[in-house]
Amino acid sequence: MQSVGTAASLRGVAEHLRGKNPDIRIHAVEPGESAVLSGQPTGVHKIEGVGAGFVVPLWDPSVVDEIATVSTAEAMQMARRLAREEAIFARTSTGANVIAALRIAERLGKDATVITVMCDSGVKYLSTDLYKES
């Protein structure tokens, strides 16, 4: 489970994990407002580092089993929750990853194992809407 920016990390992780376990399922995450990989039109979102608005050159749909979409609002809310409740200071792409992972975990049930990548710190985003006081 990983948000797609250049698709390099998702593709590298997917190919490595599939080499270890061909039955593993790989899920990509993209902004709901610009779900281009899902066949939707490009749009404006504020999930940093992902959702380029076009199909990036490294994107390979054959390594992905499913694409999840998460809105900017959901991603921001989860990033703030992770900071407040779990002491994980991250950016919105991590919030999006966690939202998508929780949705899949709920669907698969309590015996499933779902992992995601927590990318980047929230430090660079202190002056953005993500961590501004409301």
N, C-alpha and C positions, 0 to 999 in steps of 0.2 A: 504494500500500500504506500504509494508515494505520489506527491504532486509532480506535475510535469512542467518543467521549464524548457531546457534544451533537450530533454529526454535522455541525456547521457547517463545520469545516475540511475534512473528507472531501468533503462535498458541493460546497463552493466550489472546491476543487482539481480535483475530478472534472469539474465543469461547465466550468471554464476549459480544462483539458487536452483534453477532448473537443471543444471549440470549435476547438482547434488541430489535433487529430488524432482524427477519429472512430473510428479503429481501436484506440486505446489501451484497454487493459484496466485496470479499477479493482478493487482488492481491499480489502475492509474487514477489520479485525482485531478480535476480541473475546475476552474471557477464556473459556477452556474451561470453567471452573467456573460460568459464568453466560452461556451462549451464547444469549441471548434472541433476538437477530437471526437466529440459525440455527434458531429454533423450539424450543429447549430451555428447560427451566425456569430460573428465576432461582436464583442461588446466591451463596455467599460467595467472594470472591477478594480479592487484595491488589495488583492492578494499578491504580495510582492514576490517577484522572481518566477512566477508561473503564469500560464495562460497567455502566451505570446500573441494570440489573436490570429494565428495562422498555423498550419501544420509544419512543425519544425523539421529540419532535414534528418535529424537522428531518430525521429518517431518511427517505430516499427510496430504496427498493430498486432503482428503475429506473436509478440512476447507478452501481450496483455489479454487477460481473460474477461475483464470488465472495466468500464470507466465509470467512476463516481463523480457526481457534480456536487459542489458545496458553494453556497453563496458567501459573498464577502462578509455579510453580517454574521452568519454562523461561524465563519472562520475567526473573526475578530472576537466574538463572544467566547469561543473556546480558548483562544490564546490568552485572553484576560483571566479566564477561569483556571487555566493551567498555572499561571503566575500566582494567582491568589490562593488556590487550594492545594497545589502540588509543588510549589516553588520551582516550576519549570518556566524559565523566562525565555519565551520563543516568539517568533513572528507569526504572521497569519497563515503562511503555508503549512506550518506545523499544526496550527489550529484546524486547518482544512483536513490534513492527514488524520488527525485524531477523530474528528467528526465522522469521516468516512469509515475509519476503522471501527468505531463504536457501532455504526449502522450495520456493518457486515457482521460484527461479533453478535449483535442482537439477532440477526437473521440466521446465523449458523448455530447459535445455542451455546450453552455453558461449557461444553466439552471441546469446543474449537479453540485453536490458537491463532490469533491474529496479531501481526506485527506491523509497525509503521516506522518511518524515519522521522526523527525530530531534527529539522535542519535549521541551522543558524540561531543565533541569540537574538533577543529582543533589544539589545543595546542600541543598535543603529536605528531603531524605530521609536525611541522615546519621544521625539518631537513630532511624530505623526499622529494621525487620528487613533491609531491603535492604543496608545497608552496616555493620551491626553485625558485630563480630568473632564468628566461630563457633568 
